[in-house]
């Protein structure tokens, strides 16, 4: 199945690409956004980050025709500034983040990301790391597992789900976990969409330390762009979007101060917000199902 990059035209427009610029795709994935950026470059270059070696191998082949204009980095995007220093790059023209799981990861039954396929519980984006969903489900203390489900998935039935997990340990596969979740849900709730969605999201975020790494990397990106440079972030659920909104507001909106002190204005800030909560067009929603929950935010360095 062909990978369709989410909100492609919107993200390209927001990046405001210069043909000789230096850009970063912090979440390389299937390479759809990267390829589109590279097609607009003449003399510029793109760095593509991914900690999933499968994504690196697959997408680096796809982007081979661009030669030295494309360079891949097998690493978490938290190594952004470190990598730029190693390559003697002081600042960049734009950074794109497409957060969450890439379509190929979801569609690979063996990776254990999806409740649609039966597989060993895994969910590691970096397959070399030791912590997987299996360890989280089977070794975390009950209070910690409840916290993960509530904080990362806003799961209403976290306590009951954890009680059933404790009774069933070891829980080996995705379908075993799905069965437990279904048993924990009231019958009336089972008709409101797949009951495992929030739990699988919560476990995946925990396994890959997604929130902390995203905050760290987006900060690095914002501080690495040159004047006129932009950071564009695509998110896919409310918790991610809230995190990105708070971070961008921190840089692009005046802080609330004591009313007796002269107020900081937007004109005095180094950054400005370019867009707030941009969503996919009706046309895209007809052919790209993954775009339904997508939200794009962008920020630009102005001085």
C-alpha positions as MATLAB code, in Angstrom:
seq = 'XXXXXXXXXXXXXXXXXXXXXXXXXXXXXXXXXXXXXXXXXXXXXXXXXXXXXXXXXXXXXXXXXXXXXXXXXXXXXXXXXXXXXXXXXXXXXXXXXXXXXXXXXXXXXXXXXXXXXXXXXXXXXXXXXXXXXXXXXXXXXXXXXXXXXXXXXXXXXXXXXXXXXXXXXXXXXXXXXXXXXXXXXXXXXXXXXXXXXXXXXXXXXXXXXXXXXXXXXXXXXXXXXXXXXXXXXXXXXXXXXXXXXXXXXXXXXXXXXXXXXXXXXXXXXXXXXXXXXXXXXXXXXXXXXXXXXXXXXXXXXXX';
ca = [
       0.000    0.000    0.000;
       1.446    3.330   -1.091;
       2.375    5.712    1.717;
       0.375    8.952    1.475;
       2.010   11.840    3.362;
      -0.470   13.745    5.512;
      -1.298   17.373    4.646;
       1.560   17.503    2.158;
       0.774   20.787    0.393;
      -0.015   22.571    3.648;
       3.264   21.521    5.262;
       5.307   22.447    2.180;
       3.688   25.894    2.062;
       4.303   26.434    5.770;
       7.963   25.435    5.448;
       8.328   28.234    2.857;
      11.060   26.264    1.081;
      14.067   28.031   -0.452;
      15.706   26.009   -3.218;
      19.194   26.387   -1.708;
      18.107   25.894    1.908;
      18.969   23.254    4.524;
      15.991   21.308    5.837;
      15.381   18.526    8.330;
      12.704   15.859    8.179;
      12.882   14.830   11.827;
      10.529   11.884   11.254;
      11.621   10.328    7.962;
       9.177    7.394    7.972;
       8.036    6.483    4.469;
       9.782    9.515    2.984;
       6.766   11.159    1.363;
       7.371   14.577    2.893;
      11.136   14.269    2.344;
      10.736   13.483   -1.344;
       8.430   16.458   -1.839;
      10.886   18.799   -0.088;
      13.810   17.459   -2.140;
      11.863   18.029   -5.344;
      11.784   21.736   -4.502;
      15.511   22.018   -3.773;
      18.254   23.096   -6.163;
      21.577   23.119   -4.368;
      19.999   22.753   -0.959;
      19.993   19.629    1.212;
      17.763   17.583    3.497;
      18.663   15.588    6.596;
      16.246   12.772    7.445;
      16.120   11.366   11.003;
      14.598    8.051   12.051;
      15.443    5.592   14.822;
      13.668    2.783   12.966;
      16.320    1.018   10.871;
      13.618   -0.508    8.640;
      12.431    2.994    7.723;
      16.003    4.148    7.051;
      16.758    1.210    4.756;
      13.470    1.422    2.858;
      13.370    5.204    2.448;
      17.065    5.778    1.719;
      16.611    3.572   -1.365;
      13.580    5.587   -2.420;
      15.555    8.829   -2.136;
      18.772    7.577   -3.787;
      18.093    9.609   -6.987;
      18.689   12.822   -5.001;
      22.315   11.848   -4.302;
      24.174   13.953   -1.749;
      21.239   16.355   -1.396;
      19.712   13.767    0.945;
      21.510   12.454    4.029;
      19.892   10.029    6.478;
      20.580    9.882   10.201;
      19.792    6.660   12.086;
      18.959    8.286   15.380;
      16.188    9.769   17.475;
      15.412   13.357   16.595;
      16.710   14.263   20.057;
      20.167   14.121   18.443;
      19.269   17.062   16.169;
      21.663   19.693   17.538;
      24.414   17.116   18.116;
      24.136   15.972   14.486;
      24.196   19.539   13.136;
      27.380   20.239   15.114;
      28.991   17.064   13.757;
      28.147   18.194   10.219;
      29.364   21.745   10.933;
      25.916   23.232   10.278;
      25.116   26.265   12.435;
      21.477   26.831   11.510;
      18.790   25.468    9.200;
      15.937   26.855    7.106;
      13.222   24.524    8.297;
      12.346   21.433   10.329;
       9.338   19.151    9.852;
       7.943   16.742   12.466;
       5.264   14.171   11.596;
       4.670   12.750   15.075;
       3.306    9.354   16.058;
       3.653    6.040   14.258;
       4.341    5.897   10.531;
       1.921    3.977    8.298;
       4.489    1.229    7.505;
       4.974    0.603   11.242;
       1.232    0.268   11.771;
       0.827   -1.949    8.718;
       3.656   -4.348    9.625;
       1.836   -6.994   11.656;
       5.062   -8.234   13.274;
       5.886   -4.873   14.919;
       3.034   -5.160   17.428;
       1.838   -1.566   17.033;
      -1.675   -2.349   15.854;
      -4.664   -3.986   17.505;
      -5.724   -5.088   13.995;
      -3.065   -7.821   13.816;
      -2.106  -10.608   16.218;
       1.581  -10.317   17.132;
       3.892  -10.362   20.129;
       3.556   -7.163   22.140;
       6.410   -4.930   20.947;
       5.787   -1.341   19.714;
       9.477   -0.353   19.631;
      10.317    2.255   17.000;
      13.996    1.576   17.687;
      14.192   -2.195   17.518;
      17.566   -2.217   19.268;
      16.180   -0.875   22.558;
      15.301   -3.300   25.341;
      12.004   -1.856   26.607;
       8.986   -3.101   24.659;
       5.248   -3.173   25.286;
       5.675   -6.712   26.607;
       7.842   -5.448   29.499;
       5.502   -2.530   30.240;
       2.405   -4.755   30.376;
       4.022   -7.600   32.293;
       6.533   -5.989   34.662;
       5.247   -2.517   35.595;
       3.799   -2.080   39.072;
      -0.019   -1.720   38.958;
       0.035    1.953   39.975;
       2.581    2.735   37.265;
       0.617    0.868   34.611;
      -2.564    2.728   35.601;
      -0.644    6.023   35.362;
       0.614    5.154   31.861;
      -2.893    4.355   30.610;
      -4.405    7.483   32.143;
      -1.678   10.001   31.295;
      -0.772    8.732   27.819;
      -4.162    7.505   26.695;
      -6.767    9.253   28.865;
      -8.194    5.755   29.403;
     -11.312    5.889   31.627;
     -11.204    2.190   32.491;
      -7.482    2.015   33.286;
      -7.925    0.557   36.771;
     -10.179   -2.309   35.619;
      -7.940   -3.056   32.619;
      -4.882   -3.290   34.883;
      -6.736   -5.585   37.303;
      -7.474   -7.977   34.434;
      -3.880   -7.716   33.125;
      -2.559   -8.736   36.558;
      -4.824  -11.782   36.566;
      -3.686  -12.794   33.053;
       0.084  -12.146   33.252;
       2.069  -12.921   31.226;
       0.150  -11.252   28.382;
       2.079  -12.272   25.272;
       0.250  -10.895   22.221;
      -1.742   -7.956   20.943;
      -4.938  -10.003   20.625;
      -4.602  -11.275   24.200;
      -4.426   -7.664   25.336;
      -7.376   -6.667   23.126;
      -9.488   -9.415   24.713;
      -8.616   -8.122   28.193;
      -9.546   -4.553   27.232;
     -12.885   -5.683   25.775;
     -13.686   -7.525   29.007;
     -12.944   -4.381   31.012;
     -15.272   -2.176   28.955;
     -19.034   -1.903   29.626;
     -21.045   -3.331   26.713;
     -22.522    0.055   25.806;
     -18.999    1.482   25.384;
     -17.934   -1.253   22.948;
     -20.098    0.332   20.242;
     -18.200    3.660   20.271;
     -15.129    2.643   18.274;
     -12.368    0.153   19.003;
     -11.858   -0.084   22.796;
      -8.128   -0.847   22.473;
      -7.216    2.417   20.730;
      -6.367    4.418   23.853;
      -4.478    1.599   25.568;
      -2.326    0.866   22.527;
      -1.590    4.583   22.138;
      -0.626    4.837   25.807;
       1.708    1.837   25.693;
       3.374    2.999   22.482;
       4.041    6.445   23.958;
       5.554    4.865   27.084;
       7.730    2.389   25.176;
       9.176    5.086   22.916;
       9.259    7.933   25.477;
       7.413    9.949   22.847;
       6.307   12.989   24.831;
       9.661   13.743   26.443;
      11.613   13.122   23.242;
       9.198   15.265   21.203;
       9.456   18.176   23.646;
      13.249   17.955   23.646;
      13.541   17.697   19.858;
      11.030   20.448   19.033;
      12.881   22.812   21.385;
      16.146   21.941   19.635;
      14.536   22.551   16.251;
      13.079   25.932   17.237;
      16.469   27.034   18.533;
      18.291   25.773   15.400;
      16.378   27.670   12.708;
      17.751   30.843   11.162;
      15.802   34.113   10.858;
      12.949   33.362    8.469;
      13.254   29.641    9.211;
      10.241   27.630   10.308;
       9.381   24.568   12.389;
       6.253   22.693   11.281;
       4.700   19.929   13.410;
       1.936   17.457   12.511;
       0.188   15.761   15.451;
      -2.485   13.069   15.560;
      -4.153   13.236   18.966;
      -5.069   15.861   21.539;
      -2.233   15.078   23.964;
       0.411   15.574   21.249;
      -1.269   18.735   19.998;
      -1.472   20.197   23.504;
       2.244   19.570   23.999;
       3.135   21.281   20.699;
       0.762   24.190   21.314;
       2.266   24.867   24.750;
       5.822   24.691   23.400;
       5.171   27.039   20.487;
       3.271   29.470   22.700;
       6.257   29.518   25.037;
       8.401   30.897   22.209;
       5.837   32.796   20.138;
       3.446   34.438   22.623;
       4.160   37.043   25.302;
       4.292   35.619   28.818;
       1.717   36.779   31.337;
       3.395   39.220   33.711;
       2.587   41.344   36.745;
       0.157   44.054   35.508;
       2.343   46.733   37.109;
       5.305   45.730   34.931;
       5.433   46.889   31.274;
       4.008   44.052   29.171;
       6.143   42.110   26.721;
       4.620   42.423   23.224;
       4.690   40.006   20.307;
       6.871   42.482   18.402;
       9.625   42.046   20.991;
       9.780   38.242   20.643;
      12.280   36.282   18.552;
       9.561   34.007   17.145;
       6.025   34.302   15.817;
       3.261   31.725   15.440;
       2.402   31.083   11.790;
      -0.696   28.943   12.169;
      -2.898   27.565   14.922;
      -4.530   24.132   14.644;
      -4.640   23.804   10.854;
      -6.631   20.731    9.762;
      -6.812   18.675    6.572;
      -9.040   19.791    3.705;
     -12.296   18.003    2.874;
     -10.708   16.817   -0.375;
      -7.831   15.117    1.436;
     -10.139   13.498    3.977;
     -11.886   11.665    1.123;
      -8.750    9.726    0.131;
      -6.399    9.882    3.137;
      -7.997    8.396    6.247;
      -4.952    9.094    8.446;
      -5.505   12.840    7.956;
      -8.781   12.882    9.925;
      -7.091   13.505   13.270;
      -4.102   15.490   11.935;
      -3.398   19.009   13.193;
      -0.537   21.195   11.932;
       1.123   24.028   13.823;
       4.066   26.181   12.729;
       6.404   28.792   14.166;
       8.927   31.129   12.495;
      12.076   32.823   13.788;
      11.783   36.568   13.115;
      14.980   37.844   14.744;
];
